[in-house]
Amino acid sequence: MIMNNNNSRTILITDDDTAHRTMMKVNLAESGYTLLEASDGDEVLPLLQQNHVDLILLDMKMARMDGLATLSALAEAGYEVPVIVITAFSSVETAVEAMRRGAFDYVAKPIDIDELNIAINKALDFHRLHEENEQLKDRLQERFSYSNIIGNSQVMQEMFSTLSLVAPSDATVLLTGESGTGKELVANALHENSSRRDFPFIKVNCAALHENLLESELFGHEKGAFTGASEQRKGRFELSHKGTLFLDEIGDMSLQTQAKILRVLQEGEFERLGGNRTMNTDVRLVAATHKDLQSMVGEGTFRQDLYFRLSVVPIELPPLRERSGDLPELSNYFLKKYANKNNKDIKGFHPEVLNHFIRYQWPGNIRELENTIERAVILCLGENITARELPHNLFPEGTKTAVPPLPQEGFTLRDMERELIRSTLDRAEGNKSKTAKILGVARQTLLNKIKEYGLS
């Protein structure tokens, strides 16, 4: 039986018999439920549109809209609220028909309140488990399978291999690389493929908070610990117990906070600010930075012992300029994302756009590419993104942004790959080994593609 949290469960009592409805309301109120009332079946849908309802008690015989018609209306509107029908003992056949139409259970009149409570608890328990199962299915579908991080280049495939080995372990991971390379996405992937996947994944940007606020955010504080601390607050280490804590930009953390982080990693314990009770936590730590922590260790701005603790498994994310072979797929992904978001029917990219993408160094990496394409989608008035929609910083000095008279049909991913190989060959002055290295593919793969596209 559900013994607690009843006050968070809302039951809609639907019965055109006022006295009977009141009797159920009085008895169920003692169990702590929030109760709503409908005097006939035609009031159910409007009430559901205005209120969250966890369960419906539905009388079968009502003047304006009976129980069977109400069940049909609920199904047609797409509601999946569990329904317990109430019927006269002599009309059990009607109750069976109601269950065929989606009712969870039935209770015969005259109602036994204990029997009704048992039926309610069963329905709520079943519905809760159903919702949890659906949420689990959604998470499993979303769970990282190395397909939602785009990257077919060799350097990315090597990183995926490392991730697949590291994710199931509890090892602390240090993600390094330039800003915008996708460190948060990789951290989430590590969590979703670990044994901690059903527990919290919590992230903190260490560079976004003042030092005192960061300590409070990480370790929590007791009431009165500092001005404005009007109540006790749990920190991220407590909230992520048994899960994963992602500390982004850990290189921006002070030495004082670094010492406290080291203690958590070594002992699994800490105190809230203003408190003297030692707290224990079981957390997997994933840290990330765009800074050179080894240099910071030499300068004395980052603790060497913490660095060794963090970098049990170091993973460096490559900058976009070193994985230009992924540009076509990344570009198409962001194009579809923002075309859908802005309700625009954009078919693809003008061939010249990819040339600019390939030549550009992308100092802001994937984040800059995403922002560039979002901007282009918003500005685009035609069926294809052209150079006119690109920001000026993508063009070398003196380069005109006017679009040459090329065909404006949709430019496919295959077309983009061919153009990418051709442009990279030009950049490498025909050197196929150099071209393969830039694109992040094996030389034989490049030779096969050159032959396929007739680029030799």
C-alpha positions in Angstrom: 0.0 0.0 0.0 1.1 3.6 -0.6 1.6 4.9 2.9 3.0 8.4 2.2 3.0 11.2 -0.3 -0.8 10.9 -0.6 -1.1 14.6 -0.3 0.7 14.9 -3.6 -1.9 12.6 -5.3 -5.0 14.1 -6.8 -8.2 12.1 -7.3 -11.1 13.3 -9.4 -14.5 11.9 -8.0 -17.0 11.9 -10.9 -20.6 11.0 -9.7 -24.0 12.8 -10.3 -25.2 11.6 -6.9 -24.2 14.4 -4.6 -24.6 12.4 -1.4 -22.5 9.5 -2.7 -19.9 11.9 -4.0 -19.7 13.6 -0.6 -19.4 10.2 1.2 -16.4 9.2 -0.9 -14.8 12.7 -0.5 -15.1 12.6 3.3 -13.6 9.1 3.6 -10.8 9.7 1.1 -9.8 13.1 2.6 -8.8 11.1 5.7 -6.1 9.4 3.6 -4.5 12.7 2.6 -5.5 12.9 -1.0 -6.2 16.1 -2.9 -9.8 15.7 -4.1 -11.6 17.3 -7.1 -15.3 16.8 -7.9 -17.2 16.5 -11.2 -21.0 16.2 -11.1 -21.2 14.4 -14.5 -19.0 12.8 -17.2 -19.0 15.9 -19.4 -17.1 17.9 -16.8 -14.1 15.5 -16.7 -12.1 16.7 -19.8 -12.4 20.4 -18.9 -11.2 19.6 -15.4 -8.2 17.6 -16.7 -7.2 20.5 -19.0 -7.0 22.7 -15.9 -5.6 20.3 -13.3 -3.1 17.5 -12.8 -5.1 14.4 -11.9 -3.5 11.1 -10.8 -6.7 8.9 -10.7 -10.4 9.2 -11.6 -13.2 7.5 -9.7 -16.0 7.2 -12.3 -19.6 6.3 -11.8 -21.1 4.3 -14.6 -24.6 5.8 -14.6 -24.9 9.5 -14.9 -27.5 11.8 -16.4 -25.7 13.6 -19.1 -22.6 11.5 -20.0 -22.3 8.0 -18.6 -19.1 6.2 -17.6 -18.5 4.3 -20.9 -18.9 7.5 -23.0 -16.5 9.3 -20.6 -13.9 6.5 -21.0 -14.2 6.8 -24.8 -13.7 10.6 -24.6 -10.6 10.1 -22.4 -9.1 7.7 -24.8 -9.9 9.9 -27.8 -8.3 12.9 -26.1 -5.1 10.8 -25.3 -5.3 10.9 -21.5 -3.7 7.9 -19.7 -5.0 8.7 -16.2 -6.0 5.4 -14.4 -9.7 5.1 -13.9 -11.6 3.0 -11.3 -15.3 2.6 -12.3 -18.1 2.4 -9.8 -21.1 0.3 -10.7 -24.1 -1.4 -9.2 -23.5 -5.0 -8.1 -26.0 -6.1 -10.7 -24.2 -4.4 -13.6 -20.8 -6.2 -13.4 -21.1 -6.8 -17.2 -20.9 -3.1 -17.7 -17.8 -2.9 -15.5 -16.2 -5.5 -17.7 -17.0 -3.5 -20.8 -15.5 -0.4 -19.0 -12.2 -2.3 -18.4 -12.2 -3.4 -22.0 -12.3 0.4 -22.9 -9.3 1.2 -20.6 -10.5 1.3 -17.0 -8.0 -0.1 -14.5 -10.5 -1.7 -12.1 -14.0 -1.5 -10.8 -15.7 -1.3 -7.4 -19.3 -2.4 -6.9 -21.9 -0.5 -4.9 -22.5 -0.3 -2.0 -18.9 0.8 -1.6 -16.6 -0.7 1.0 -14.1 2.1 1.8 -11.3 -0.4 2.7 -11.9 -2.1 -0.7 -11.9 1.2 -2.5 -8.6 2.3 -0.8 -7.0 -1.0 -1.8 -8.1 -0.5 -5.4 -6.9 3.1 -5.4 -3.5 2.1 -4.1 -3.1 -0.7 -6.6 -4.0 1.7 -9.5 -1.6 4.5 -8.3 1.2 1.9 -7.7 0.7 0.4 -11.2 0.5 3.8 -12.9 3.7 5.0 -11.0 5.5 1.9 -12.2 4.2 2.4 -15.7 5.5 6.0 -15.7 8.9 5.0 -14.3 9.1 2.3 -17.0 8.3 4.8 -19.8 10.9 7.2 -18.4 13.4 4.4 -18.3 12.6 3.5 -21.9 13.1 7.2 -22.9 16.4 7.3 -21.1 17.5 4.1 -22.8 16.6 5.6 -26.2 18.5 8.8 -25.3 21.4 6.9 -23.8 24.7 7.6 -25.4 25.6 4.9 -28.0 28.4 7.0 -29.6 25.9 7.9 -32.3 24.6 11.1 -30.9 28.2 12.6 -30.7 28.9 13.2 -34.3 32.4 12.1 -35.4 33.5 9.7 -38.1 37.1 11.0 -38.3 39.8 8.8 -37.1 40.7 11.0 -34.1 37.0 10.8 -32.9 36.8 7.1 -33.4 39.9 6.6 -31.3 38.3 8.8 -28.6 35.1 6.7 -28.7 37.1 3.5 -28.2 38.6 5.1 -25.0 35.2 6.2 -23.8 33.7 2.7 -24.2 36.4 1.3 -22.0 36.3 4.0 -19.3 32.5 4.6 -19.0 31.6 1.4 -17.1 34.3 2.0 -14.5 34.3 4.4 -11.6 37.6 6.1 -12.6 37.9 9.8 -12.3 38.2 11.3 -15.8 39.8 14.6 -16.8 38.5 16.1 -20.1 40.8 18.6 -21.7 40.5 20.6 -24.9 39.7 24.0 -26.2 36.4 25.7 -25.4 33.5 24.6 -27.5 34.8 21.0 -28.2 31.9 19.3 -26.5 33.3 18.3 -23.1 29.9 18.5 -21.3 28.4 16.2 -23.9 31.2 13.6 -23.4 30.8 13.9 -19.6 27.1 13.1 -19.9 27.9 10.2 -22.2 30.3 8.7 -19.6 27.5 9.0 -17.0 24.8 7.4 -19.2 27.0 4.4 -19.9 28.1 3.8 -16.3 26.5 1.8 -13.5 25.5 5.2 -12.0 23.2 6.0 -14.9 20.0 5.8 -12.7 21.4 8.3 -10.2 21.9 12.1 -10.7 24.2 13.7 -13.2 25.0 17.1 -11.8 27.2 19.8 -13.4 28.9 22.9 -12.0 30.7 25.5 -14.0 33.6 26.5 -11.6 34.4 29.6 -13.7 30.9 31.0 -13.4 30.8 31.4 -9.6 32.7 33.6 -7.1 34.9 31.5 -4.9 32.6 31.7 -1.8 29.6 30.9 -3.8 31.4 28.0 -5.4 32.2 26.4 -2.1 28.6 26.8 -1.0 27.4 25.3 -4.3 29.7 22.3 -4.0 29.6 21.5 -0.3 26.4 23.2 0.9 25.9 25.4 3.9 24.2 25.5 7.3 21.7 28.1 8.3 23.6 31.3 9.4 26.9 30.2 7.8 27.1 33.6 6.1 25.0 36.7 5.5 22.0 35.6 3.5 22.2 31.9 4.5 18.6 31.9 5.9 18.3 28.1 5.7 20.3 24.9 5.4 21.2 24.0 1.8 22.7 20.8 0.4 25.6 21.1 -1.9 26.3 19.4 -5.3 28.4 16.6 -3.7 25.4 15.6 -1.5 22.9 15.9 -4.4 25.0 13.8 -6.7 25.4 10.9 -4.2 25.8 7.6 -6.1 25.8 9.6 -9.3 28.2 11.7 -11.3 29.4 15.2 -10.6 30.8 17.1 -13.6 33.1 20.0 -12.7 33.6 22.2 -15.7 36.5 24.6 -15.9 38.2 23.2 -12.8 41.3 25.1 -13.7 39.5 28.3 -12.4 39.2 26.9 -8.9 41.2 28.5 -6.0 43.8 26.5 -4.1 41.6 26.5 -1.0 38.7 24.8 -2.8 41.1 22.5 -4.6 42.2 21.2 -1.2 38.6 20.4 -0.3 38.0 18.7 -3.6 41.1 16.5 -3.0 39.8 15.5 0.4 36.5 14.4 -1.1 38.3 12.3 -3.7 40.6 10.7 -1.2 38.2 10.2 1.8 34.7 10.7 0.3 33.9 13.2 3.1 33.4 17.0 3.6 31.6 19.5 5.9 29.0 22.0 4.9 30.0 25.7 5.2 29.4 26.7 8.8 28.9 23.1 9.9 31.1 20.7 11.9 29.3 17.4 11.0 31.3 15.3 8.6 29.3 14.3 5.5 30.0 11.2 3.4 29.3 10.9 -0.3 29.9 8.4 -3.1 30.4 10.3 -6.3 32.1 9.7 -9.5 34.0 12.9 -10.6 34.4 14.0 -14.2 36.4 17.3 -14.5 37.0 19.4 -17.5 39.2 22.4 -18.4 40.5 24.3 -21.4 43.6 25.3 -19.5 47.0 23.5 -19.3 46.9 22.1 -15.8 50.4 20.7 -16.0 51.8 24.2 -16.6 49.6 25.5 -13.7 51.1 22.9 -11.5 54.6 24.2 -12.4 53.4 27.7 -11.6 52.0 26.7 -8.3 48.4 27.7 -9.2 47.1 24.1 -9.3 47.8 21.4 -6.8 49.9 18.6 -8.1 48.3 16.0 -5.9 44.8 17.0 -7.2 46.0 16.9 -10.7 47.2 13.3 -10.3 43.9 12.4 -8.7 41.9 14.0 -11.5 43.8 12.7 -14.4 43.4 8.9 -13.7 42.0 8.8 -17.3 42.9 11.9 -19.3 40.9 12.4 -22.5 41.7 15.2 -24.9 38.9 16.4 -27.2 40.3 17.4 -30.6 39.6 20.9 -31.9 37.3 21.2 -34.9 40.1 22.2 -37.2 41.7 18.8 -36.7 38.6 16.9 -37.6 37.4 18.8 -40.7 36.2 15.5 -42.1 33.3 15.8 -39.6 32.2 19.2 -40.9 29.6 18.0 -43.4 27.7 15.8 -41.0 28.0 18.4 -38.1 26.8 21.2 -40.4 23.8 19.1 -41.7 22.9 18.2 -38.1 22.8 21.8 -36.9 21.0 22.9 -40.1 18.1 20.4 -39.5 18.0 21.4 -35.8 17.6 25.1 -36.3 15.5 24.9 -39.5 13.0 22.8 -37.5 13.2 25.2 -34.5 12.6 28.2 -36.7 10.0 26.5 -39.0 12.1 27.1 -42.1 12.2 24.9 -45.2 15.9 25.0 -45.9 17.2 22.2 -48.1 20.9 22.5 -47.6 24.1 24.5 -48.1 25.4 26.2 -51.2 28.7 24.5 -52.3 30.7 27.7 -51.6 29.6 27.7 -48.0 31.4 24.4 -47.3 34.6 25.9 -48.9 34.5 28.7 -46.4 33.8 26.3 -43.5 36.8 24.2 -44.5 39.2 27.1 -44.8 38.1 28.6 -41.5 40.0 27.6 -38.4 37.0 27.6 -36.0 38.7 29.0 -32.8 35.3 28.5 -31.0 35.1 24.9 -32.3 31.7 23.2 -32.5 30.0 25.8 -30.4 31.0 28.5 -32.9 29.9 26.3 -35.8 26.5 25.8 -34.2 26.1 29.5 -33.5 27.1 30.3 -37.1 24.6 27.9 -38.6 21.8 29.1 -36.3 22.5 32.7 -37.4 22.5 31.6 -41.0 19.2 29.8 -40.7 17.5 32.9 -39.2 18.9 35.1 -41.9 18.2 32.7 -44.8 15.4 33.6 -47.1 15.9 30.9 -49.8 16.1 27.1 -49.9 19.9 27.0 -49.3 22.3 28.6 -46.9 24.7 30.9 -48.9 27.8 32.9 -48.1 25.6 36.0 -47.7 24.3 34.6 -44.4 27.8 33.9 -43.0 29.5 36.3 -40.5 32.3 38.4 -41.9 35.0 36.7 -39.7 34.7 33.6 -41.8 36.2 35.3 -44.8 39.9 36.2 -45.3 40.5 39.9 -45.9 39.6 40.9 -49.4 37.4 37.9 -49.9 34.0 38.7 -51.4 31.0 37.1 -49.8 29.0 37.2 -52.9 27.7 33.8 -54.0 29.0 32.7 -57.5 26.4 31.6 -60.1 26.3 27.9 -59.0 23.2 25.7 -59.1 20.7 26.3 -56.2 19.3 22.8 -55.9 19.7 21.0 -52.6 23.3 20.1 -51.8 23.4 16.5 -50.4 25.8 15.1 -47.8 27.5 13.1 -50.6 28.0 16.4 -52.5 29.5 18.0 -49.4 31.9 15.1 -48.9 33.0 15.3 -52.5 33.5 19.1 -52.2 35.3 18.6 -48.9 37.8 16.2 -50.3 38.4 18.3 -53.4 38.9 21.5 -51.4 41.3 19.7 -48.9 43.3 18.2 -51.8 43.7 21.8 -53.2 44.8 23.0 -49.7 47.4 20.1 -49.5 48.5 20.8 -53.1 47.5 17.3 -54.2 49.4 15.6 -51.4 47.2 12.6 -50.6 48.9 11.6 -47.4 48.6 15.1 -46.0 45.0 15.3 -47.2 44.2 12.0 -45.4 45.7 13.3 -42.2 43.8 16.6 -42.3 40.5 14.7 -42.9 41.3 12.2 -40.2 40.9 9.1 -42.4 43.2 6.3 -43.6 45.1 7.0 -46.8 43.4 4.0 -48.5 40.0 5.3 -47.6 40.9 8.6 -49.1 42.1 6.9 -52.3 38.9 5.0 -52.6 36.8 8.1 -52.2 39.0 10.0 -54.8 38.3 7.2 -57.2 34.6 7.1 -56.3 34.1 10.8 -56.9 36.4 11.0 -60.0 38.7 13.5 -58.3 42.1 12.0 -59.5 
